[in-house]
Amino acid sequence: MKNPELSREEVNALAGATLLEFGASWCGYCQAAQSTIHTELTQFHHIRHIKIEDGKGRRLGRSFHVKLWPTLIFIKEGMEVTRLVRDIQPAELKSALLRLSDR
């Protein structure tokens, strides 16, 4: 789901487990990570996935101190649990998803 209009307050108010994916459609690193992200998320249907188009003037990314893409931020009940940046490895992603889901 894409929603570049979310505010930090709205993110902080999200209930449950959420994966925020910050990136840009033209970013090669982001494109390369899509297969891994999609494959791993298929096992975690209960985790909300929000893709956020980031870039200059985008406040949400700045509020999370996003500097490189993709940045995956794992949130539970509005609080950051962990994050992965740029080179997204399947094992690291699965581990972060398991941590987020308490499995």
Phi, psi and omega in degrees: 000131177258134177203085181284359185262001180296143174264165178297324179297320179293320178295315180298335182270357181294131177270150176082199184264133182221138171252117174265125179247107179266133179184194178220146184297332181269357184283121179297322178296320179295315179297319181295330183278346188300318181297315179297314181298311181299313182300312182291322182292338180298339179270357186229064183297337183278353179266122178290133180242119180239117176272130183238116176290115185252165177158188182304131178083002179269112187289324184299313178299319179294323181294336177262006180059040178286127181238332180233154179243151346286151170242122178255121179245123183262120187237139175230124181053039176082000182247137179292130178262313179196174176211153174236141184232133172063273187279090186275111179265140182306316183295319179294319180296314180299317179300316179294320178294319177297318178298319180293325185268357180059035178271000000 
